[in-house]
Amino acid sequence: MHDDSLDANQSPGSGKQPQPARGRGTRELSPTQRALGLLTRREHSRQELVRKLVSKGIDIDEVDAVVSKLAAAGWQDNVRFAESRVRVRVADGYGPRYIRAELATHGLDDTTIAAALDTFDGDWAAMARDLVRRRYGPGVADDLTLRRKAADLLLRRGFDATCARAATRMELDD
C-alpha cells in the first residue's frame, strides 16, 4: 500500500519519525568567541579582525575592547600576522613589492612591514628565476615573447624590474 503522508525528512519505508536537522546550536556566540574562532583558523591583523566582527553586527566599541583584550593576551599580534603573511605569499611565489602592498592594506606601519619582509632569508632573484623556470620552461632566454610574458608575470607578482630582467635573461646553467 502506498503512503502519501511521508515527510520530506522521512525516507519511504523507514517507519521512523523525522529527525531535526543536525547542525550547530542556536546559541549566540559572544564577540570574544567569534574573534577567537577567527584567530584559531589563521592569523588576522587588528584591522581585519575588527572589520570582520563589525560586519557581524557587533558594536564597534565592544569590538575594540575585545580585540584589545585579545591582543594584550597574545591572541592577536600584528607582527606575527605580518610574518605569517610573508611566509604564505613567498610560498605562493609573490615578490616583496606585492607583499609590502598587501600588508599595507591591513593597516600595518612601515616598520612592521619592513621587519616582516626581513624575516625572509631567501634570495628574491633566485625565487624569480625559479618561478620563471617552473612556469615557462627552458626556452625563456631564447624566445622574446616568452621573456616578455615572464617579465610581466614577475612584475605583476611584485618583483622589481631588475629582478625580472635578470630572471628572464638567465642562462639555463644557472
N, C-alpha and C positions, 0 to 999 in steps of 0.2 A: 504494500500500500504506500502511496506517495504522500509525504507530509509537507505541505506548503508553509508551515509555520516556523521554518528554520530562521534563526537569526543570522546576520552576516558574519558574526563571530563564531558560530557553531557549525561544525562540519557535519555533513549528512551521515546519519547512522552512528554518530558518536554517543548520543543519548546523554551527553553532559551539558551542564549549563554553561553559557558563555562566560569566559573569564575576562575581567577588566584588562585593558591593555597594559602591558608591563612597561615601565619607564621610570623616569626619575620622579621623586616625590614632588608634591606641590609646595613644599616648604620653601619660603622665600630666603635667598641667601643674603647674608649681611654684606655690606661693602668690603669689609676686610676679607671675608670668604671669597668673594668674587675676585678681588685683587690677588689673593694667594693662589686661586685657581689659574689665573693667567700666568703668574710668575713661576708656578711649578712646571708649566709646559715649556717655557723658554724665557730668557731674559727680556725685559722690557725697559725702555727708557722711561724716565719720570713722565715726560710729556705724553708719550704713547699710552702709558698706563692711565693717566688722568683722562685722556681723550676717550679711551675705551670705557672707563667707568661712567663718565658723564653721558656717553651715548646710551647707557643702560638706564638712564633716568635718575641717576643718583645726584644729589645736590653737590655743587662744586665745592662748597665749604667743607662738607663731610668728606668728599673725595680727597681734598688737600690734606685734611687731618689724617686720613687713613694712609695715604701714600707717605706722608712724613713719618708716621709711626713705623711703617714697614721699612723705610729707608734707615731710620735710626736703629732698627733691629737687625739690619743687614740683609733683609729680603730683597730690597730693590737698591741697585747701585749702578749709576750711570757709567762709571769706569768699567765695571765688569760687563755691562751691556755692550759698551763700545768695543772692548777686546773680543767679546764673543762674536759680534757682528763682523769684525775684521777677519776673524778665522773663517767664518762661514763664507764671506764674499771672496776671500782669497781661494778657498777650496772650489768655489763656483767659477773661478777664472776672471775675476774683476781686478782692475788696477787701482792704484792709490787715489786717482782723481775721482773716480766713481764712488769709491768707499768714503772719501772725505765729504763729498756732496751728500751722500745718503745719511751719514752721521749728523751733518749739519741740519738736515730736515727733522731730526729728532730733538733739536734744541740743545745740542751739546756744544760747549765752548771750544775754541780753537786749541786750547791747552790739552783738554781731554782727548780731542780727536788726534792731535799730534802724538800724544803718549800712546794711544791705542795703535796707531799706524806703526810706531816704533817697536811694538811687540812682534811685528812680522820680521822674522830673522832670515827670510829667503831673499832671493835676488829678483827684482821686478823684471829685469831684462830677460833673465833665464825663463821666468814664468811666461813672458810674452812669446819667446821663441818656442817654448813647449806647446803653448796654445795654438800657434800657427802650424806647427808640425802636425798636431793631432787633427786640426780642422781641415787643413788644405793639403797635407801630404808633402812628398819630397820635391815637387816641381815648382815651388813658390819662387825661388830665386831666379828661375829662367823665364817665367811667364809674367809679363807685365800686368795682365788683367788679374791674375791671382794675387800678385803683390798688392795691387790697389784694393782688392777685396779684403785681403788680410789686414792691411793698414787701416782700412775703415772699421773693421771689426775691433781692432785693438784700440782705436780712438774712441769708439762707442763704449767699449768696456772700461775706459778710464785710464789707459796708458798714455803717457805723453808722446809727442811726435818723435823725439829722439829714440825712445824705446821702440816705437812702432817701426821706424826706419831701420834700426839695427836688426829687429826681428824678421823683417821682410827681405832684407838683403843678405841674410845669413847663408853661409855655405853649409851643406848638409853634413860636413865632417865635424862641425862644432860640437 
